């Protein structure tokens, strides 16, 4: 941390802040219902939309058969 902030910077306060933040977060327990809260609605929409679009575009098939596709295209080895 001193290397990032410089030798003259007091890193103890920042380290203590990070420890306090981490312990405050670890005391909380998350439930499935937390995902449905309004503040997470946009993130859930984006994540679910990406999963649906992945299925419709067929990218799973491309990823699954990628080794066969590349070998049929003439790519040899692990290039």
MOQUI-V291430 format. One record per helix or strand. SS is the DSSP state (2 for helix, 1 for strand). FROM is the first residue (numbers start at 1). TO is the last residue. If there is no record, write none. Layout:
SS,FROM,TO
SS,FROM,TO
This chain:
2,2,5
2,11,27
2,32,36
2,38,57
2,59,64
2,66,72
